[in-house]
């Protein structure tokens, strides 16, 4: 539930908001990682419809190196594009 807002996986209008959350936009510093993980999970459930988020998911995967974040982003990428690189 990113930003405390329930977002359904079929609501593709929310993709820009979810991408902003991956970037940490509008999020208190203490909550950035939690929001990134939640947003990655929602984007992953959207599957190929969330292709626009793939570049930001890859950036977070590469630059936020702890295991929980890497797992969330790699699962999302796999669900979106079958890509974990």
N, C-alpha and C positions, 0 to 999 in steps of 0.2 A: 504494500500500500504506500507508494511513493508520496512524500509530502503529506501523509495522512489522508490521501485521496484514494478511494477505491477505484482502480482502473482495470477494466476488463480487457483480456487479451485481444478481443476483436475490435477494440476502440483504437483504430489506427490514427485518429486525430490527435491522440495523446503522445505520439512518437516524438515530436519536437520538445515537449515538456520533459519527457524521459531522457532525451539526449542532453538537455540542459542540466538535468540532475546528475548525469554521469560526469559532467564538467564541474559540478559543484556549484552551479549558479543558483543564487537565492537560498543557499543552505548554510546554516550555522556550521562553523568549522568542526565542532565536536560531532556533528551528525553526517558529515560528508561521506564517510565510508559506508555507513549504514544505508544511506540513500542510494549510493552507487550500487551496492549489492542488490537492494530491492528493485531498482530500475533495471538492472541487468536481468534479473529473474523475470520481470514482466515482459521485457523485450524478447527474451528467449521464448516465452510462452506464445508470443505473437508469431514466431516462426519467420518464414520468408517475407511476410508483410513488413517486417521491421528492418529490412535490408539497409535503409538509410542510416541506421544506428551502428552498422558494422565498423566503420572507421573509428568512431569514438570508443567502441568496445575494445578494439584492438589497441588503441592508445592507452586506455586504462589498464589493460592486461600487461602491456609492456612496461609501464612506468609506475604502477602501484603493485609492488612485488610480493605482498604477503599472500599466503595460500588461500584464504577465504575469498579474497578478491579475484585471484587468478582462476579459482574454480568457478565462481559465478560468471565471470566474463567468458571463459572458455566454453562453458555449457551453453551460454546464450549464443555465442558465435556458431557453435555446432548446430543448435536448433535453427538458427537463421539461415546459415549457408553451408552447413556441414564442413565448417572451416575452423580449425583450432590453431592456425599458425600465428 
